[in-house]
Amino acid sequence: MHTKKLPTYLSITDAAEVMSVSTKTIRRRISDGTIPAYHCGRTHIVIRLDELEAALERIPTAAW
């Protein structure tokens, strides 16, 4: 039997904790489209962990 791994979903509060930022920052990133989010019910918003991680950008190191 093949089992499919389901994605992990986070609340805005949990996503902010994972990213070490405020919930306001997470909400701004959702508004500008940087972080995709989904409605779960009428008011609850969730974020897929893999998409949250994908929203991170690596800062290139400076060449000295």
HUJORA-V876169 format. One record per pair of residues at least 12 apart in sequence whose C-alpha atoms are under 6 Angstrom apart, sorted by the first residue. I is the first residue (numbers start at 1). J is the second residue. Records with the same first field share a line. If there is no record, write none. Layout:
BEGIN
I: J ; J
END
This chain:
BEGIN
8: 48 ; 49
9: 46 ; 47 ; 48 ; 49
10: 46 ; 47
11: 46
35: 55
END
